[in-house]
Amino acid sequence: MSLATQIRPITYLKSNAADIVKGFSVNPEPIIITQNGEARMVVMDIAEYEKQQETIALLKLLALGRTEFKAGHFSEAEDFLDEMGDVA
């Protein structure tokens, strides 16, 4: 994905909002909106946004797990599976 090809001024957003929404069905790449030549916001397809949020949540869980592991807060796999069997 090349963000450089997806940069548009705010006037483009104002005058082409409906076309932008339709365009996401063909090209889900986010669009960067500029104001006075500076990037100010990103407009993106909701499905892509949701996927991105799920990915961020999973990465946070992995980071938390890594932190817990480094702190010594873990159990052996066999003990964990035995414990899970008791719950079921």
N, C-alpha and C positions, 0 to 999 in steps of 0.2 A: 504494500500500500504506500503510495507516494502522497504525502500530505500536501506537497507543493502544488499538485494539480487540483486540489480540493479547497483552495483558499478563495473566498468570495467576500466582497464588501457588504456591509449591512444593507445597502440599497438593493442588492441582489436578493437578499432574504425577504425584504419588504415587498418587492414586486414579483417574486417567483415562489412564494411559500407553497402554493398548491402543487406546482411542478416539482419542487424539491421533495415533497411527501411522496408523490407518484414515483419519482426517480429512485427512491430507496428500494422499491420492489425489484429493480434491475441492478442497481449498484448501491450496496449497503454501506459504502465507505462514508465516514463522517465528513462533514463540511466545516471548515474553520471560517468563522465570520470575523471580519476585521472592522474596526471603527477608527477612523483617522490613521489608517495604515498600520494599526497594531491589532494583533489577535486578541479578541475579547470573549469569544464563546465558541462552543462546538455544538453543531446540530447533528444528531445521529438517529438512526433507525431504532425503535424501541426494542426490537428483538436482539439487535446487536448490543444495546445497552444492558439488557438483562443478562446476556451471555457474559459480558464483561464483569458485571457485578457478581455473578456466580463464580467466575474465575478468581476474582479478588477475595471472595469469601473462602474459597478453597486454599488459596495461598496463605491467608491469615491462619487457617487451621494448621497447615503444614508448619508455619513459623512457630506457632504456639506449641505444637508437638515437639519440634526440635528444641525449643527452649526447655520444655519439661524434661526431655531426654537428657540434655546437658546438665540439668540440675539433679539428675539421678532419680527422677520420679517416673519409674517404669517398672513393669513386672515381666517375668519370663513368659514367653508365648504359651507354654503349657499351663502355667498357673492361670493366665488370663482366660484361656479356653475352658479350663475347669470351672472357673468362676462364672463364665457365661452359661455353661451348662446348668449350673445351679439356679440361674435366673429363669431359664426357659421352662 
